[in-house]
Amino acid sequence: MKIIEIQERTQSLLEIWENSVRATHLFLSGPEIEQIKSYVPQALEAIPHLIVAVNENESNRRALPPVGEGAPRRNK
């Protein structure tokens, strides 16, 4: 597995987000996901350092948490 920083925010990142949400947020309806999805490109652009893991045997990307100044923080 290779870790890379994404410089260009592409449609594939939006697809990763949507697939993840549909798999884990079963309480959201399709129209709710579509509404939220309209905000995702702007949110992705606001992440200062977007890091993804790429399986070297495939081209599948799996999102990892953003890092750096301005990145969302988890409350413990």
PDB file of N, H, CA, C and O in Angstrom:
ATOM      1  N   MET A   1       0.844  -1.170   0.000  1.00  0.00           N
ATOM      2  CA  MET A   1       0.000   0.000   0.000  1.00  0.00           C
ATOM      3  C   MET A   1       0.893   1.238   0.000  1.00  0.00           C
ATOM      4  O   MET A   1       1.899   1.297   0.706  1.00  0.00           O
ATOM      5  N   LYS A   2       0.507   2.212  -0.799  1.00  0.00           N
ATOM      6  H   LYS A   2      -0.311   2.163  -1.372  1.00  0.00           H
ATOM      7  CA  LYS A   2       1.271   3.443  -0.929  1.00  0.00           C
ATOM      8  C   LYS A   2       0.410   4.598  -0.405  1.00  0.00           C
ATOM      9  O   LYS A   2      -0.784   4.667  -0.699  1.00  0.00           O
ATOM     10  N   ILE A   3       1.009   5.490   0.360  1.00  0.00           N
ATOM     11  H   ILE A   3       1.978   5.434   0.599  1.00  0.00           H
ATOM     12  CA  ILE A   3       0.334   6.670   0.889  1.00  0.00           C
ATOM     13  C   ILE A   3       0.755   7.870   0.046  1.00  0.00           C
ATOM     14  O   ILE A   3       1.946   8.116  -0.144  1.00  0.00           O
ATOM     15  N   ILE A   4      -0.234   8.620  -0.461  1.00  0.00           N
ATOM     16  H   ILE A   4      -1.201   8.421  -0.306  1.00  0.00           H
ATOM     17  CA  ILE A   4       0.081   9.792  -1.283  1.00  0.00           C
ATOM     18  C   ILE A   4      -0.776  10.981  -0.860  1.00  0.00           C
ATOM     19  O   ILE A   4      -1.873  10.818  -0.325  1.00  0.00           O
ATOM     20  N   GLU A   5      -0.258  12.164  -1.107  1.00  0.00           N
ATOM     21  H   GLU A   5       0.633  12.297  -1.542  1.00  0.00           H
ATOM     22  CA  GLU A   5      -1.026  13.386  -0.870  1.00  0.00           C
ATOM     23  C   GLU A   5      -1.661  13.801  -2.190  1.00  0.00           C
ATOM     24  O   GLU A   5      -0.991  13.881  -3.219  1.00  0.00           O
ATOM     25  N   ILE A   6      -2.948  14.059  -2.146  1.00  0.00           N
ATOM     26  H   ILE A   6      -3.493  13.994  -1.310  1.00  0.00           H
ATOM     27  CA  ILE A   6      -3.685  14.452  -3.341  1.00  0.00           C
ATOM     28  C   ILE A   6      -3.582  15.960  -3.523  1.00  0.00           C
ATOM     29  O   ILE A   6      -3.936  16.732  -2.631  1.00  0.00           O
ATOM     30  N   GLN A   7      -3.096  16.366  -4.682  1.00  0.00           N
ATOM     31  H   GLN A   7      -2.808  15.739  -5.406  1.00  0.00           H
ATOM     32  CA  GLN A   7      -3.004  17.787  -5.001  1.00  0.00           C
ATOM     33  C   GLN A   7      -4.252  18.241  -5.758  1.00  0.00           C
ATOM     34  O   GLN A   7      -4.818  19.295  -5.468  1.00  0.00           O
ATOM     35  N   GLU A   8      -4.669  17.435  -6.726  1.00  0.00           N
ATOM     36  H   GLU A   8      -4.209  16.579  -6.961  1.00  0.00           H
ATOM     37  CA  GLU A   8      -5.821  17.789  -7.555  1.00  0.00           C
ATOM     38  C   GLU A   8      -7.045  17.021  -7.063  1.00  0.00           C
ATOM     39  O   GLU A   8      -7.027  15.791  -7.003  1.00  0.00           O
ATOM     40  N   ARG A   9      -8.088  17.732  -6.718  1.00  0.00           N
ATOM     41  H   ARG A   9      -8.103  18.731  -6.767  1.00  0.00           H
ATOM     42  CA  ARG A   9      -9.307  17.110  -6.201  1.00  0.00           C
ATOM     43  C   ARG A   9     -10.184  16.734  -7.398  1.00  0.00           C
ATOM     44  O   ARG A   9     -10.641  17.608  -8.135  1.00  0.00           O
ATOM     45  N   THR A  10     -10.415  15.442  -7.588  1.00  0.00           N
ATOM     46  H   THR A  10     -10.044  14.732  -6.989  1.00  0.00           H
ATOM     47  CA  THR A  10     -11.086  14.955  -8.791  1.00  0.00           C
ATOM     48  C   THR A  10     -12.438  14.320  -8.476  1.00  0.00           C
ATOM     49  O   THR A  10     -12.824  14.174  -7.317  1.00  0.00           O
ATOM     50  N   GLN A  11     -13.137  13.950  -9.530  1.00  0.00           N
ATOM     51  H   GLN A  11     -12.824  14.068 -10.472  1.00  0.00           H
ATOM     52  CA  GLN A  11     -14.431  13.276  -9.414  1.00  0.00           C
ATOM     53  C   GLN A  11     -14.294  11.973  -8.637  1.00  0.00           C
ATOM     54  O   GLN A  11     -15.224  11.586  -7.930  1.00  0.00           O
ATOM     55  N   SER A  12     -13.155  11.284  -8.751  1.00  0.00           N
ATOM     56  H   SER A  12     -12.399  11.598  -9.325  1.00  0.00           H
ATOM     57  CA  SER A  12     -12.994  10.001  -8.055  1.00  0.00           C
ATOM     58  C   SER A  12     -13.058  10.173  -6.540  1.00  0.00           C
ATOM     59  O   SER A  12     -13.517   9.270  -5.840  1.00  0.00           O
ATOM     60  N   LEU A  13     -12.611  11.304  -6.027  1.00  0.00           N
ATOM     61  H   LEU A  13     -12.238  12.037  -6.595  1.00  0.00           H
ATOM     62  CA  LEU A  13     -12.721  11.544  -4.581  1.00  0.00           C
ATOM     63  C   LEU A  13     -14.178  11.695  -4.165  1.00  0.00           C
ATOM     64  O   LEU A  13     -14.571  11.240  -3.091  1.00  0.00           O
ATOM     65  N   LEU A  14     -14.968  12.326  -5.003  1.00  0.00           N
ATOM     66  H   LEU A  14     -14.648  12.696  -5.875  1.00  0.00           H
ATOM     67  CA  LEU A  14     -16.393  12.456  -4.730  1.00  0.00           C
ATOM     68  C   LEU A  14     -17.049  11.074  -4.731  1.00  0.00           C
ATOM     69  O   LEU A  14     -17.934  10.804  -3.919  1.00  0.00           O
ATOM     70  N   GLU A  15     -16.620  10.210  -5.633  1.00  0.00           N
ATOM     71  H   GLU A  15     -15.901  10.429  -6.292  1.00  0.00           H
ATOM     72  CA  GLU A  15     -17.148   8.847  -5.682  1.00  0.00           C
ATOM     73  C   GLU A  15     -16.763   8.060  -4.436  1.00  0.00           C
ATOM     74  O   GLU A  15     -17.578   7.302  -3.910  1.00  0.00           O
ATOM     75  N   ILE A  16     -15.526   8.231  -3.954  1.00  0.00           N
ATOM     76  H   ILE A  16     -14.864   8.847  -4.381  1.00  0.00           H
ATOM     77  CA  ILE A  16     -15.103   7.575  -2.713  1.00  0.00           C
ATOM     78  C   ILE A  16     -16.000   8.030  -1.571  1.00  0.00           C
ATOM     79  O   ILE A  16     -16.471   7.216  -0.777  1.00  0.00           O
ATOM     80  N   TRP A  17     -16.231   9.337  -1.495  1.00  0.00           N
ATOM     81  H   TRP A  17     -15.848   9.998  -2.140  1.00  0.00           H
ATOM     82  CA  TRP A  17     -17.090   9.876  -0.431  1.00  0.00           C
ATOM     83  C   TRP A  17     -18.481   9.260  -0.523  1.00  0.00           C
ATOM     84  O   TRP A  17     -19.014   8.761   0.469  1.00  0.00           O
ATOM     85  N   GLU A  18     -19.067   9.298  -1.720  1.00  0.00           N
ATOM     86  H   GLU A  18     -18.634   9.704  -2.525  1.00  0.00           H
ATOM     87  CA  GLU A  18     -20.438   8.801  -1.874  1.00  0.00           C
ATOM     88  C   GLU A  18     -20.540   7.317  -1.552  1.00  0.00           C
ATOM     89  O   GLU A  18     -21.471   6.905  -0.859  1.00  0.00           O
ATOM     90  N   ASN A  19     -19.614   6.512  -2.033  1.00  0.00           N
ATOM     91  H   ASN A  19     -18.858   6.847  -2.595  1.00  0.00           H
ATOM     92  CA  ASN A  19     -19.640   5.075  -1.739  1.00  0.00           C
ATOM     93  C   ASN A  19     -19.508   4.811  -0.245  1.00  0.00           C
ATOM     94  O   ASN A  19     -20.179   3.932   0.295  1.00  0.00           O
ATOM     95  N   SER A  20     -18.648   5.567   0.419  1.00  0.00           N
ATOM     96  H   SER A  20     -18.103   6.282  -0.019  1.00  0.00           H
ATOM     97  CA  SER A  20     -18.458   5.405   1.866  1.00  0.00           C
ATOM     98  C   SER A  20     -19.728   5.771   2.628  1.00  0.00           C
ATOM     99  O   SER A  20     -20.133   5.060   3.548  1.00  0.00           O
ATOM    100  N   VAL A  21     -20.353   6.881   2.243  1.00  0.00           N
ATOM    101  H   VAL A  21     -20.024   7.458   1.496  1.00  0.00           H
ATOM    102  CA  VAL A  21     -21.567   7.330   2.921  1.00  0.00           C
ATOM    103  C   VAL A  21     -22.699   6.328   2.700  1.00  0.00           C
ATOM    104  O   VAL A  21     -23.414   5.982   3.641  1.00  0.00           O
ATOM    105  N   ARG A  22     -22.865   5.866   1.477  1.00  0.00           N
ATOM    106  H   ARG A  22     -22.285   6.147   0.713  1.00  0.00           H
ATOM    107  CA  ARG A  22     -23.943   4.909   1.200  1.00  0.00           C
ATOM    108  C   ARG A  22     -23.737   3.601   1.947  1.00  0.00           C
ATOM    109  O   ARG A  22     -24.711   2.943   2.313  1.00  0.00           O
ATOM    110  N   ALA A  23     -22.489   3.212   2.180  1.00  0.00           N
ATOM    111  H   ALA A  23     -21.697   3.746   1.883  1.00  0.00           H
ATOM    112  CA  ALA A  23     -22.201   1.961   2.891  1.00  0.00           C
ATOM    113  C   ALA A  23     -22.336   2.088   4.407  1.00  0.00           C
ATOM    114  O   ALA A  23     -22.581   1.093   5.088  1.00  0.00           O
ATOM    115  N   THR A  24     -22.180   3.294   4.939  1.00  0.00           N
ATOM    116  H   THR A  24     -21.981   4.103   4.385  1.00  0.00           H
ATOM    117  CA  THR A  24     -22.120   3.442   6.401  1.00  0.00           C
ATOM    118  C   THR A  24     -23.219   4.292   7.012  1.00  0.00           C
ATOM    119  O   THR A  24     -23.455   4.207   8.217  1.00  0.00           O
ATOM    120  N   HIS A  25     -23.884   5.094   6.235  1.00  0.00           N
ATOM    121  H   HIS A  25     -23.693   5.163   5.256  1.00  0.00           H
ATOM    122  CA  HIS A  25     -24.896   6.006   6.765  1.00  0.00           C
ATOM    123  C   HIS A  25     -26.286   5.578   6.295  1.00  0.00           C
ATOM    124  O   HIS A  25     -26.951   6.288   5.541  1.00  0.00           O
ATOM    125  N   LEU A  26     -26.700   4.417   6.753  1.00  0.00           N
ATOM    126  H   LEU A  26     -26.159   3.840   7.366  1.00  0.00           H
ATOM    127  CA  LEU A  26     -27.956   3.838   6.299  1.00  0.00           C
ATOM    128  C   LEU A  26     -29.175   4.646   6.726  1.00  0.00           C
ATOM    129  O   LEU A  26     -30.272   4.432   6.211  1.00  0.00           O
ATOM    130  N   PHE A  27     -28.993   5.564   7.657  1.00  0.00           N
ATOM    131  H   PHE A  27     -28.102   5.738   8.076  1.00  0.00           H
ATOM    132  CA  PHE A  27     -30.091   6.404   8.136  1.00  0.00           C
ATOM    133  C   PHE A  27     -30.384   7.561   7.176  1.00  0.00           C
ATOM    134  O   PHE A  27     -31.400   8.239   7.330  1.00  0.00           O
ATOM    135  N   LEU A  28     -29.518   7.797   6.196  1.00  0.00           N
ATOM    136  H   LEU A  28     -28.692   7.247   6.072  1.00  0.00           H
ATOM    137  CA  LEU A  28     -29.736   8.868   5.215  1.00  0.00           C
ATOM    138  C   LEU A  28     -30.447   8.315   3.987  1.00  0.00           C
ATOM    139  O   LEU A  28     -30.120   7.230   3.505  1.00  0.00           O
ATOM    140  N   SER A  29     -31.417   9.064   3.487  1.00  0.00           N
ATOM    141  H   SER A  29     -31.683   9.945   3.879  1.00  0.00           H
ATOM    142  CA  SER A  29     -32.111   8.671   2.264  1.00  0.00           C
ATOM    143  C   SER A  29     -31.269   9.072   1.053  1.00  0.00           C
ATOM    144  O   SER A  29     -30.330   9.858   1.176  1.00  0.00           O
ATOM    145  N   GLY A  30     -31.607   8.532  -0.105  1.00  0.00           N
ATOM    146  H   GLY A  30     -32.370   7.893  -0.205  1.00  0.00           H
ATOM    147  CA  GLY A  30     -30.913   8.892  -1.338  1.00  0.00           C
ATOM    148  C   GLY A  30     -30.942  10.394  -1.605  1.00  0.00           C
ATOM    149  O   GLY A  30     -29.905  10.987  -1.900  1.00  0.00           O
ATOM    150  N   PRO A  31     -32.141  11.027  -1.504  1.00  0.00           N
ATOM    151  CA  PRO A  31     -32.184  12.479  -1.721  1.00  0.00           C
ATOM    152  C   PRO A  31     -31.353  13.268  -0.704  1.00  0.00           C
ATOM    153  O   PRO A  31     -30.779  14.300  -1.049  1.00  0.00           O
ATOM    154  N   GLU A  32     -31.283  12.798   0.538  1.00  0.00           N
ATOM    155  H   GLU A  32     -31.749  11.960   0.819  1.00  0.00           H
ATOM    156  CA  GLU A  32     -30.459  13.490   1.544  1.00  0.00           C
ATOM    157  C   GLU A  32     -28.982  13.394   1.178  1.00  0.00           C
ATOM    158  O   GLU A  32     -28.244  14.369   1.313  1.00  0.00           O
ATOM    159  N   ILE A  33     -28.550  12.226   0.715  1.00  0.00           N
ATOM    160  H   ILE A  33     -29.150  11.433   0.605  1.00  0.00           H
ATOM    161  CA  ILE A  33     -27.158  12.051   0.317  1.00  0.00           C
ATOM    162  C   ILE A  33     -26.843  12.957  -0.874  1.00  0.00           C
ATOM    163  O   ILE A  33     -25.785  13.584  -0.916  1.00  0.00           O
ATOM    164  N   GLU A  34     -27.753  13.024  -1.834  1.00  0.00           N
ATOM    165  H   GLU A  34     -28.612  12.514  -1.800  1.00  0.00           H
ATOM    166  CA  GLU A  34     -27.543  13.880  -3.001  1.00  0.00           C
ATOM    167  C   GLU A  34     -27.434  15.349  -2.594  1.00  0.00           C
ATOM    168  O   GLU A  34     -26.629  16.093  -3.154  1.00  0.00           O
ATOM    169  N   GLN A  35     -28.240  15.762  -1.625  1.00  0.00           N
ATOM    170  H   GLN A  35     -28.894  15.157  -1.170  1.00  0.00           H
ATOM    171  CA  GLN A  35     -28.186  17.149  -1.156  1.00  0.00           C
ATOM    172  C   GLN A  35     -26.840  17.438  -0.500  1.00  0.00           C
ATOM    173  O   GLN A  35     -26.210  18.454  -0.792  1.00  0.00           O
ATOM    174  N   ILE A  36     -26.402  16.553   0.378  1.00  0.00           N
ATOM    175  H   ILE A  36     -26.914  15.727   0.616  1.00  0.00           H
ATOM    176  CA  ILE A  36     -25.110  16.722   1.051  1.00  0.00           C
ATOM    177  C   ILE A  36     -23.971  16.677   0.033  1.00  0.00           C
ATOM    178  O   ILE A  36     -22.997  17.421   0.144  1.00  0.00           O
ATOM    179  N   LYS A  37     -24.105  15.800  -0.951  1.00  0.00           N
ATOM    180  H   LYS A  37     -24.896  15.195  -1.041  1.00  0.00           H
ATOM    181  CA  LYS A  37     -23.070  15.619  -1.978  1.00  0.00           C
ATOM    182  C   LYS A  37     -22.748  16.926  -2.704  1.00  0.00           C
ATOM    183  O   LYS A  37     -21.620  17.125  -3.157  1.00  0.00           O
ATOM    184  N   SER A  38     -23.724  17.802  -2.813  1.00  0.00           N
ATOM    185  H   SER A  38     -24.640  17.640  -2.445  1.00  0.00           H
ATOM    186  CA  SER A  38     -23.486  19.068  -3.512  1.00  0.00           C
ATOM    187  C   SER A  38     -22.468  19.948  -2.785  1.00  0.00           C
ATOM    188  O   SER A  38     -21.883  20.844  -3.393  1.00  0.00           O
ATOM    189  N   TYR A  39     -22.251  19.701  -1.488  1.00  0.00           N
ATOM    190  H   TYR A  39     -22.727  18.973  -0.994  1.00  0.00           H
ATOM    191  CA  TYR A  39     -21.296  20.483  -0.700  1.00  0.00           C
ATOM    192  C   TYR A  39     -19.899  19.850  -0.649  1.00  0.00           C
ATOM    193  O   TYR A  39     -18.932  20.506  -0.260  1.00  0.00           O
ATOM    194  N   VAL A  40     -19.797  18.598  -1.036  1.00  0.00           N
ATOM    195  H   VAL A  40     -20.582  18.065  -1.353  1.00  0.00           H
ATOM    196  CA  VAL A  40     -18.544  17.857  -0.859  1.00  0.00           C
ATOM    197  C   VAL A  40     -17.383  18.422  -1.681  1.00  0.00           C
ATOM    198  O   VAL A  40     -16.287  18.543  -1.133  1.00  0.00           O
ATOM    199  N   PRO A  41     -17.551  18.774  -2.953  1.00  0.00           N
ATOM    200  CA  PRO A  41     -16.394  19.313  -3.686  1.00  0.00           C
ATOM    201  C   PRO A  41     -15.768  20.535  -3.002  1.00  0.00           C
ATOM    202  O   PRO A  41     -14.544  20.649  -2.934  1.00  0.00           O
ATOM    203  N   GLN A  42     -16.591  21.428  -2.508  1.00  0.00           N
ATOM    204  H   GLN A  42     -17.585  21.335  -2.563  1.00  0.00           H
ATOM    205  CA  GLN A  42     -16.068  22.609  -1.806  1.00  0.00           C
ATOM    206  C   GLN A  42     -15.354  22.187  -0.512  1.00  0.00           C
ATOM    207  O   GLN A  42     -14.306  22.735  -0.173  1.00  0.00           O
ATOM    208  N   ALA A  43     -15.919  21.225   0.195  1.00  0.00           N
ATOM    209  H   ALA A  43     -16.771  20.780  -0.081  1.00  0.00           H
ATOM    210  CA  ALA A  43     -15.290  20.742   1.430  1.00  0.00           C
ATOM    211  C   ALA A  43     -13.944  20.082   1.131  1.00  0.00           C
ATOM    212  O   ALA A  43     -12.983  20.274   1.875  1.00  0.00           O
ATOM    213  N   LEU A  44     -13.868  19.310   0.052  1.00  0.00           N
ATOM    214  H   LEU A  44     -14.649  19.154  -0.553  1.00  0.00           H
ATOM    215  CA  LEU A  44     -12.603  18.672  -0.312  1.00  0.00           C
ATOM    216  C   LEU A  44     -11.533  19.702  -0.643  1.00  0.00           C
ATOM    217  O   LEU A  44     -10.365  19.519  -0.300  1.00  0.00           O
ATOM    218  N   GLU A  45     -11.921  20.773  -1.302  1.00  0.00           N
ATOM    219  H   GLU A  45     -12.870  20.921  -1.581  1.00  0.00           H
ATOM    220  CA  GLU A  45     -10.967  21.830  -1.638  1.00  0.00           C
ATOM    221  C   GLU A  45     -10.450  22.539  -0.392  1.00  0.00           C
ATOM    222  O   GLU A  45      -9.335  23.063  -0.395  1.00  0.00           O
ATOM    223  N   ALA A  46     -11.245  22.561   0.669  1.00  0.00           N
ATOM    224  H   ALA A  46     -12.150  22.135   0.671  1.00  0.00           H
ATOM    225  CA  ALA A  46     -10.865  23.267   1.896  1.00  0.00           C
ATOM    226  C   ALA A  46      -9.884  22.474   2.761  1.00  0.00           C
ATOM    227  O   ALA A  46      -9.299  23.029   3.691  1.00  0.00           O
ATOM    228  N   ILE A  47      -9.698  21.196   2.472  1.00  0.00           N
ATOM    229  H   ILE A  47     -10.173  20.744   1.717  1.00  0.00           H
ATOM    230  CA  ILE A  47      -8.772  20.360   3.261  1.00  0.00           C
ATOM    231  C   ILE A  47      -7.352  20.671   2.809  1.00  0.00           C
ATOM    232  O   ILE A  47      -7.022  20.475   1.639  1.00  0.00           O
ATOM    233  N   PRO A  48      -6.500  21.156   3.723  1.00  0.00           N
ATOM    234  CA  PRO A  48      -5.161  21.584   3.314  1.00  0.00           C
ATOM    235  C   PRO A  48      -4.259  20.445   2.838  1.00  0.00           C
ATOM    236  O   PRO A  48      -3.490  20.629   1.894  1.00  0.00           O
ATOM    237  N   HIS A  49      -4.336  19.287   3.465  1.00  0.00           N
ATOM    238  H   HIS A  49      -4.960  19.138   4.232  1.00  0.00           H
ATOM    239  CA  HIS A  49      -3.501  18.134   3.099  1.00  0.00           C
ATOM    240  C   HIS A  49      -4.391  16.900   3.084  1.00  0.00           C
ATOM    241  O   HIS A  49      -4.732  16.362   4.138  1.00  0.00           O
ATOM    242  N   LEU A  50      -4.765  16.453   1.895  1.00  0.00           N
ATOM    243  H   LEU A  50      -4.488  16.890   1.039  1.00  0.00           H
ATOM    244  CA  LEU A  50      -5.618  15.287   1.758  1.00  0.00           C
ATOM    245  C   LEU A  50      -4.749  14.092   1.410  1.00  0.00           C
ATOM    246  O   LEU A  50      -4.106  14.054   0.361  1.00  0.00           O
ATOM    247  N   ILE A  51      -4.740  13.121   2.305  1.00  0.00           N
ATOM    248  H   ILE A  51      -5.262  13.152   3.157  1.00  0.00           H
ATOM    249  CA  ILE A  51      -3.891  11.946   2.169  1.00  0.00           C
ATOM    250  C   ILE A  51      -4.770  10.737   1.865  1.00  0.00           C
ATOM    251  O   ILE A  51      -5.810  10.544   2.495  1.00  0.00           O
ATOM    252  N   VAL A  52      -4.346   9.918   0.890  1.00  0.00           N
ATOM    253  H   VAL A  52      -3.502  10.075   0.378  1.00  0.00           H
ATOM    254  CA  VAL A  52      -5.078   8.696   0.571  1.00  0.00           C
ATOM    255  C   VAL A  52      -4.116   7.517   0.525  1.00  0.00           C
ATOM    256  O   VAL A  52      -2.914   7.673   0.311  1.00  0.00           O
ATOM    257  N   ALA A  53      -4.680   6.340   0.731  1.00  0.00           N
ATOM    258  H   ALA A  53      -5.657   6.214   0.905  1.00  0.00           H
ATOM    259  CA  ALA A  53      -3.920   5.099   0.591  1.00  0.00           C
ATOM    260  C   ALA A  53      -4.314   4.460  -0.733  1.00  0.00           C
ATOM    261  O   ALA A  53      -5.498   4.359  -1.053  1.00  0.00           O
ATOM    262  N   VAL A  54      -3.319   4.030  -1.499  1.00  0.00           N
ATOM    263  H   VAL A  54      -2.357   4.112  -1.239  1.00  0.00           H
ATOM    264  CA  VAL A  54      -3.565   3.384  -2.784  1.00  0.00           C
ATOM    265  C   VAL A  54      -2.996   1.981  -2.717  1.00  0.00           C
ATOM    266  O   VAL A  54      -1.819   1.788  -2.411  1.00  0.00           O
ATOM    267  N   ASN A  55      -3.842   1.002  -3.008  1.00  0.00           N
ATOM    268  H   ASN A  55      -4.798   1.158  -3.257  1.00  0.00           H
ATOM    269  CA  ASN A  55      -3.379  -0.373  -3.085  1.00  0.00           C
ATOM    270  C   ASN A  55      -2.519  -0.479  -4.334  1.00  0.00           C
ATOM    271  O   ASN A  55      -3.000  -0.228  -5.439  1.00  0.00           O
ATOM    272  N   GLU A  56      -1.264  -0.844  -4.177  1.00  0.00           N
ATOM    273  H   GLU A  56      -0.873  -1.048  -3.279  1.00  0.00           H
ATOM    274  CA  GLU A  56      -0.337  -0.854  -5.312  1.00  0.00           C
ATOM    275  C   GLU A  56      -0.694  -1.908  -6.351  1.00  0.00           C
ATOM    276  O   GLU A  56      -0.259  -1.812  -7.498  1.00  0.00           O
ATOM    277  N   ASN A  57      -1.480  -2.916  -5.967  1.00  0.00           N
ATOM    278  H   ASN A  57      -1.834  -2.995  -5.035  1.00  0.00           H
ATOM    279  CA  ASN A  57      -1.901  -3.943  -6.914  1.00  0.00           C
ATOM    280  C   ASN A  57      -3.140  -3.525  -7.696  1.00  0.00           C
ATOM    281  O   ASN A  57      -3.479  -4.143  -8.705  1.00  0.00           O
ATOM    282  N   GLU A  58      -3.807  -2.486  -7.237  1.00  0.00           N
ATOM    283  H   GLU A  58      -3.532  -1.984  -6.417  1.00  0.00           H
ATOM    284  CA  GLU A  58      -5.022  -1.996  -7.878  1.00  0.00           C
ATOM    285  C   GLU A  58      -4.923  -0.476  -7.936  1.00  0.00           C
ATOM    286  O   GLU A  58      -3.937   0.104  -7.480  1.00  0.00           O
ATOM    287  N   SER A  59      -5.925   0.156  -8.487  1.00  0.00           N
ATOM    288  H   SER A  59      -6.726  -0.315  -8.858  1.00  0.00           H
ATOM    289  CA  SER A  59      -5.947   1.612  -8.491  1.00  0.00           C
ATOM    290  C   SER A  59      -6.971   2.147  -7.494  1.00  0.00           C
ATOM    291  O   SER A  59      -7.350   3.316  -7.555  1.00  0.00           O
ATOM    292  N   ASN A  60      -7.418   1.291  -6.576  1.00  0.00           N
ATOM    293  H   ASN A  60      -7.110   0.340  -6.526  1.00  0.00           H
ATOM    294  CA  ASN A  60      -8.433   1.707  -5.603  1.00  0.00           C
ATOM    295  C   ASN A  60      -7.842   2.636  -4.567  1.00  0.00           C
ATOM    296  O   ASN A  60      -6.790   2.358  -3.991  1.00  0.00           O
ATOM    297  N   ARG A  61      -8.534   3.754  -4.331  1.00  0.00           N
ATOM    298  H   ARG A  61      -9.389   3.980  -4.798  1.00  0.00           H
ATOM    299  CA  ARG A  61      -8.121   4.696  -3.298  1.00  0.00           C
ATOM    300  C   ARG A  61      -9.051   4.557  -2.114  1.00  0.00           C
ATOM    301  O   ARG A  61     -10.254   4.343  -2.269  1.00  0.00           O
ATOM    302  N   ARG A  62      -8.479   4.681  -0.926  1.00  0.00           N
ATOM    303  H   ARG A  62      -7.502   4.855  -0.799  1.00  0.00           H
ATOM    304  CA  ARG A  62      -9.258   4.659   0.290  1.00  0.00           C
ATOM    305  C   ARG A  62      -8.913   5.918   1.053  1.00  0.00           C
ATOM    306  O   ARG A  62      -7.741   6.185   1.319  1.00  0.00           O
ATOM    307  N   ALA A  63      -9.917   6.691   1.407  1.00  0.00           N
ATOM    308  H   ALA A  63     -10.869   6.474   1.191  1.00  0.00           H
ATOM    309  CA  ALA A  63      -9.668   7.989   2.037  1.00  0.00           C
ATOM    310  C   ALA A  63      -9.098   7.815   3.429  1.00  0.00           C
ATOM    311  O   ALA A  63      -9.478   6.902   4.161  1.00  0.00           O
ATOM    312  N   LEU A  64      -8.190   8.693   3.783  1.00  0.00           N
ATOM    313  H   LEU A  64      -7.882   9.435   3.187  1.00  0.00           H
ATOM    314  CA  LEU A  64      -7.630   8.779   5.120  1.00  0.00           C
ATOM    315  C   LEU A  64      -7.939  10.164   5.668  1.00  0.00           C
ATOM    316  O   LEU A  64      -8.257  11.069   4.896  1.00  0.00           O
ATOM    317  N   PRO A  65      -7.854  10.351   6.971  1.00  0.00           N
ATOM    318  CA  PRO A  65      -8.170  11.665   7.547  1.00  0.00           C
ATOM    319  C   PRO A  65      -7.241  12.760   7.037  1.00  0.00           C
ATOM    320  O   PRO A  65      -6.053  12.516   6.827  1.00  0.00           O
ATOM    321  N   PRO A  66      -7.767  13.955   6.840  1.00  0.00           N
ATOM    322  CA  PRO A  66      -6.911  15.080   6.467  1.00  0.00           C
ATOM    323  C   PRO A  66      -5.994  15.452   7.623  1.00  0.00           C
ATOM    324  O   PRO A  66      -6.332  15.240   8.787  1.00  0.00           O
ATOM    325  N   VAL A  67      -4.843  16.004   7.298  1.00  0.00           N
ATOM    326  H   VAL A  67      -4.568  16.177   6.352  1.00  0.00           H
ATOM    327  CA  VAL A  67      -3.904  16.425   8.332  1.00  0.00           C
ATOM    328  C   VAL A  67      -3.472  17.857   8.074  1.00  0.00           C
ATOM    329  O   VAL A  67      -3.543  18.346   6.946  1.00  0.00           O
ATOM    330  N   GLY A  68      -3.028  18.517   9.118  1.00  0.00           N
ATOM    331  H   GLY A  68      -2.970  18.120  10.034  1.00  0.00           H
ATOM    332  CA  GLY A  68      -2.497  19.863   8.963  1.00  0.00           C
ATOM    333  C   GLY A  68      -3.425  20.923   9.494  1.00  0.00           C
ATOM    334  O   GLY A  68      -4.521  20.642   9.979  1.00  0.00           O
ATOM    335  N   GLU A  69      -2.963  22.138   9.390  1.00  0.00           N
ATOM    336  H   GLU A  69      -2.073  22.367   8.996  1.00  0.00           H
ATOM    337  CA  GLU A  69      -3.726  23.284   9.864  1.00  0.00           C
ATOM    338  C   GLU A  69      -5.047  23.390   9.115  1.00  0.00           C
ATOM    339  O   GLU A  69      -5.081  23.290   7.889  1.00  0.00           O
ATOM    340  N   GLY A  70      -6.120  23.590   9.844  1.00  0.00           N
ATOM    341  H   GLY A  70      -6.092  23.671  10.841  1.00  0.00           H
ATOM    342  CA  GLY A  70      -7.431  23.714   9.239  1.00  0.00           C
ATOM    343  C   GLY A  70      -8.180  22.401   9.076  1.00  0.00           C
ATOM    344  O   GLY A  70      -9.355  22.398   8.709  1.00  0.00           O
ATOM    345  N   ALA A  71      -7.508  21.283   9.345  1.00  0.00           N
ATOM    346  H   ALA A  71      -6.553  21.285   9.642  1.00  0.00           H
ATOM    347  CA  ALA A  71      -8.168  19.983   9.220  1.00  0.00           C
ATOM    348  C   ALA A  71      -9.143  19.789  10.372  1.00  0.00           C
ATOM    349  O   ALA A  71      -8.885  20.252  11.483  1.00  0.00           O
ATOM    350  N   PRO A  72     -10.268  19.106  10.122  1.00  0.00           N
ATOM    351  CA  PRO A  72     -11.212  18.846  11.203  1.00  0.00           C
ATOM    352  C   PRO A  72     -10.546  18.040  12.315  1.00  0.00           C
ATOM    353  O   PRO A  72      -9.693  17.193  12.048  1.00  0.00           O
ATOM    354  N   ARG A  73     -10.927  18.298  13.533  1.00  0.00           N
ATOM    355  H   ARG A  73     -11.619  18.986  13.750  1.00  0.00           H
ATOM    356  CA  ARG A  73     -10.354  17.604  14.693  1.00  0.00           C
ATOM    357  C   ARG A  73     -11.395  16.714  15.328  1.00  0.00           C
ATOM    358  O   ARG A  73     -12.574  17.065  15.386  1.00  0.00           O
ATOM    359  N   ARG A  74     -10.962  15.556  15.807  1.00  0.00           N
ATOM    360  H   ARG A  74     -10.004  15.271  15.760  1.00  0.00           H
ATOM    361  CA  ARG A  74     -11.849  14.645  16.514  1.00  0.00           C
ATOM    362  C   ARG A  74     -11.826  14.980  18.000  1.00  0.00           C
ATOM    363  O   ARG A  74     -10.767  15.233  18.574  1.00  0.00           O
ATOM    364  N   ASN A  75     -12.981  14.978  18.603  1.00  0.00           N
ATOM    365  H   ASN A  75     -13.841  14.772  18.137  1.00  0.00           H
ATOM    366  CA  ASN A  75     -13.062  15.161  20.058  1.00  0.00           C
ATOM    367  C   ASN A  75     -12.875  13.820  20.732  1.00  0.00           C
ATOM    368  O   ASN A  75     -13.461  12.820  20.317  1.00  0.00           O
ATOM    369  N   LYS A  76     -12.062  13.798  21.765  1.00  0.00           N
ATOM    370  H   LYS A  76     -11.586  14.610  22.103  1.00  0.00           H
ATOM    371  CA  LYS A  76     -11.840  12.523  22.494  1.00  0.00           C
ATOM    372  C   LYS A  76     -12.642  12.518  23.759  1.00  0.00           C
ATOM    373  O   LYS A  76     -12.599  11.546  24.514  1.00  0.00           O
TER     374      LYS A  76
END
